[in-house]
C-alpha cells in the first residue's frame, strides 16, 4: 500500500482566528516511491512530516502507512511504530557528539533493544563512510555528518524515510552527493522517501511533487 493520506486537515488556534493547513489534502505514494513537498515557508511542509510520523495529530483526516492508521496512534504505540517504521533525516544532522559515527548509526537500534552493530557497519559502507566508523562528528565534514544521519535513518529498515530540508546546510557539491545517495537508496534499495524542500535541485531527485500553500 505504501503511504495514503485522506482529507487531511490541521488547525492551529491563533489570537486573531484559527490558522488552517491542508484543507482536505489527499494523496497516495506507492511503496518505493519518492515525493517532494514544496511551497513557501509557513505552508506546512514540516508540520506534514510530523503528522506522517505521528508526532502530531491532525484535526481531521486519515494517514495510513501500509496497513496501519498512524493518526490514531498515541503514546507508546506511536513511539514504537515510529521507531521501527520511520527514519528521519533533518536539515541539521542531530548526531550525538559524544558518540562515534558507528554508535550514532546504531542509536535507534539501542532504543529498540536490538543489537545492530553489524547492520550499522554495513550502512556506513553503503554511504561511503566505512573508513570513518570510529570518527566523532567533530572529525567529519558537514556532508559526511549528513551521510551518517542517512545511515542512522535506515538502521531499523523503515518503511518510510522523512527528510526535512536535508540539503539546507550543505554547499552545492555536498548537497549533490547527498541527493545522489538518497536517489540510489530509493531506486536500488526501494526506500520510500518524502522530502520537504525549497531546493529546485532536490525536487528533481524526487519522482513526484506536491506543492503546499
C-alpha positions in Angstrom: 0.0 0.0 0.0 2.8 2.5 0.9 1.6 5.8 2.2 -2.0 7.1 1.9 -3.3 10.5 3.1 -7.0 11.2 3.0 -8.8 14.5 3.6 -6.1 15.8 6.0 -6.6 19.0 7.9 -4.6 20.7 10.7 -5.9 23.7 12.5 -3.8 25.8 14.9 -5.5 28.2 17.3 -4.5 31.8 16.9 -5.5 35.0 18.7 -6.8 36.6 15.5 -8.6 33.4 14.4 -7.6 29.8 13.7 -4.9 29.0 11.1 -5.8 26.1 8.9 -3.4 24.0 6.9 -4.2 21.3 4.4 -7.8 22.0 3.5 -8.6 18.4 2.8 -5.2 17.2 1.5 -5.3 13.7 -0.1 -2.5 11.8 -1.9 -1.0 8.3 -2.2 2.6 7.2 -2.6 3.4 3.6 -3.5 6.0 1.6 -1.6 9.4 2.5 -3.1 8.1 5.9 -4.3 9.7 9.4 -3.7 7.8 12.6 -3.1 9.0 16.3 -2.8 6.9 18.6 -0.6 7.3 22.1 -1.8 5.8 25.5 -1.0 6.7 28.7 0.8 7.8 28.9 4.4 4.8 28.5 6.7 2.9 26.4 4.2 3.1 23.3 6.4 5.9 21.1 5.0 7.4 20.3 8.4 4.0 20.0 10.0 3.0 17.5 7.4 6.2 15.4 8.1 5.4 15.5 11.8 1.8 14.3 11.1 3.1 11.5 8.9 5.4 10.4 11.8 2.6 10.5 14.4 4.5 13.3 16.3 1.3 15.4 16.0 -2.3 14.6 15.4 -4.4 16.0 12.6 -7.6 17.9 13.2 -9.3 15.7 10.7 -8.4 13.1 8.1 -6.6 9.8 7.9 -2.9 8.8 7.5 -2.1 5.2 6.6 1.4 3.7 6.3 0.9 0.2 4.8 -2.0 -1.2 6.8 -1.6 1.0 9.9 -3.6 4.1 10.5 -0.9 6.2 12.2 -3.2 9.2 13.0 -4.9 7.1 15.6 -1.7 6.0 17.4 -0.7 7.7 20.5 1.8 7.4 23.4 3.9 4.3 23.4 2.2 2.8 20.4 3.2 5.9 18.3 6.7 5.8 19.6 7.2 2.1 18.9 5.7 2.4 15.4 7.9 5.4 14.6 11.0 3.7 15.9 10.5 0.6 13.8 8.9 2.0 10.7 10.0 5.6 10.1 13.5 7.1 9.6 14.3 10.8 9.8 16.9 13.0 8.1 16.9 16.6 9.3 18.4 19.8 8.0 20.8 19.6 10.9 22.3 16.1 11.3 21.5 15.9 15.1 24.3 13.4 15.7 25.3 12.9 19.4 28.8 14.5 19.7 30.0 12.0 22.4 29.3 9.0 20.1 31.3 7.7 17.1 29.8 7.6 13.6 29.1 3.8 14.2 27.5 4.4 17.6 25.3 7.2 16.2 24.0 5.0 13.4 23.1 2.3 16.0 21.2 4.7 18.3 17.7 3.7 17.1 18.6 0.0 17.5 19.8 0.6 21.0 16.5 2.4 21.8 14.6 -0.6 20.4 16.7 -3.0 22.4 18.2 -4.6 19.3 21.8 -5.4 18.6 22.6 -3.7 15.3 26.3 -3.1 15.2 26.9 -5.1 12.1 23.9 -3.6 10.3 25.3 -0.2 11.2 28.7 -1.1 9.8 27.1 -2.2 6.5 25.1 1.0 6.3 28.2 3.1 6.8 29.8 1.2 4.0 26.7 1.8 1.9 27.0 5.6 2.4 30.8 5.5 1.7 32.0 6.0 5.3 33.2 2.6 6.3 36.6 4.0 6.9 35.3 6.6 9.4 33.2 4.4 11.7 35.3 5.4 14.7 35.3 9.1 14.0 33.4 11.5 16.1 31.0 14.1 14.5 33.5 16.9 15.0 36.0 14.9 12.9 33.7 14.7 10.0 32.8 17.2 7.3 29.2 18.6 7.0 28.4 16.2 4.1 29.8 13.2 6.0 27.7 14.0 9.1 24.6 14.1 6.9 25.5 10.7 5.4 25.9 9.3 8.9 22.4 10.7 9.6 21.1 8.9 6.5 22.6 5.7 7.7 21.0 6.2 11.1 17.6 6.8 9.4 17.9 3.4 7.7 19.2 1.2 10.5 15.8 -0.1 11.5 14.9 -0.9 7.9 12.0 1.6 7.9 9.1 1.5 5.5 9.4 5.3 5.1 12.2 7.9 5.4 11.1 11.5 6.0 13.7 14.2 5.1 13.2 17.8 6.3 15.3 20.2 4.1 18.3 17.7 4.3 20.5 19.8 2.0 19.7 23.2 3.6 23.1 23.4 5.5 25.2 22.0 2.6 27.1 23.6 -0.2 26.2 22.6 -3.8 28.8 19.8 -4.0 27.9 18.1 -0.7 24.2 18.6 -1.5 24.6 16.7 -4.8 26.4 13.8 -3.0 23.6 13.5 -0.5 20.8 13.7 -3.1 22.5 11.1 -5.3 22.7 8.9 -2.2 19.0 9.3 -1.5 18.1 8.6 -5.1 20.2 5.5 -5.1 18.6 4.3 -1.9 15.2 4.9 -3.3 15.8 3.2 -6.7 18.1 0.3 -5.6 17.0 -0.3 -2.0 13.4 0.6 -2.6 13.3 3.0 0.3 10.2 5.2 0.2 11.2 8.9 0.7 9.2 12.0 1.4 11.3 15.2 1.4 10.3 18.7 2.4 12.5 21.1 0.4 12.8 24.6 -1.0 15.6 23.4 -3.4 14.8 23.2 -7.1 17.7 20.7 -7.4 16.3 18.5 -4.7 12.9 18.4 -6.3 14.4 17.0 -9.4 15.6 13.9 -7.5 12.1 13.0 -6.4 9.7 11.4 -8.8 6.5 13.1 -7.5 5.8 16.5 -6.1 3.1 18.2 -4.1 3.0 22.0 -3.6 1.6 23.2 -0.3 0.2 26.6 0.5 
